Amino acid sequence: MFKRGFKETEGEDMKKITDQLLIESYFKAIELDLDKDFILILEEELKRRGLSLIVRKDRH
């Protein structure tokens, strides 16, 4: 239930953060080995913003 609620609002919430904060959050999430679904959400947003070159290929 939490995931669905989060998914429904993530698009609007993601628009509120800067590209720089998104990038920093992505690398910090990897560093801290946070939930894979959370990292995937960050990756999707990076790609949506045209920042997909930043996504780490060796993570998977």
C-alpha positions as CSV (number, residue, x, y, z in Angstrom):
1,M,0.0,0.0,0.0
2,F,2.8,2.4,0.8
3,K,4.5,1.8,-2.5
4,R,1.3,2.5,-4.4
5,G,0.7,5.7,-2.5
6,F,4.3,6.7,-3.1
7,K,4.1,5.9,-6.8
8,E,1.0,8.0,-7.2
9,T,2.7,11.1,-5.9
10,E,6.3,10.6,-6.9
11,G,6.0,12.4,-10.3
12,E,4.9,15.7,-8.7
13,D,7.3,15.4,-5.8
14,M,10.3,14.6,-8.1
15,K,9.7,17.8,-10.1
16,K,10.3,19.8,-7.0
17,I,14.0,18.8,-6.6
18,T,16.8,20.1,-8.6
19,D,18.9,18.0,-11.0
20,Q,21.9,18.4,-8.7
21,L,19.9,17.1,-5.7
22,L,18.6,14.2,-7.7
23,I,22.1,13.2,-8.8
24,E,23.4,13.5,-5.3
25,S,20.5,11.5,-3.9
26,Y,21.0,8.8,-6.5
27,F,24.7,8.3,-5.7
28,K,24.1,8.5,-1.9
29,A,21.3,5.9,-2.2
30,I,23.7,3.5,-4.0
31,E,26.5,4.3,-1.4
32,L,24.1,3.5,1.5
33,D,22.7,0.4,-0.4
34,L,19.2,1.6,0.0
35,D,16.1,-0.2,-1.3
36,K,16.5,-1.2,-4.9
37,D,13.0,0.0,-5.8
38,F,13.9,3.5,-4.5
39,I,17.1,3.5,-6.6
40,L,15.1,2.5,-9.6
41,I,12.7,5.4,-9.1
42,L,15.7,7.7,-9.0
43,E,17.1,6.2,-12.1
44,E,13.8,6.6,-13.9
45,E,13.7,10.2,-13.0
46,L,17.3,10.7,-14.1
47,K,16.4,9.2,-17.5
48,R,13.2,11.3,-17.7
49,R,15.3,14.4,-17.3
50,G,17.8,13.3,-19.9
51,L,20.5,12.6,-17.3
52,S,20.7,8.9,-18.0
53,L,24.4,9.0,-18.7
54,I,24.8,9.4,-14.9
55,V,23.1,6.1,-14.1
56,R,25.7,3.6,-13.0
57,K,25.8,0.5,-15.3
58,D,27.9,-1.6,-12.9
59,R,25.3,-1.4,-10.1
60,H,23.1,-4.3,-11.4
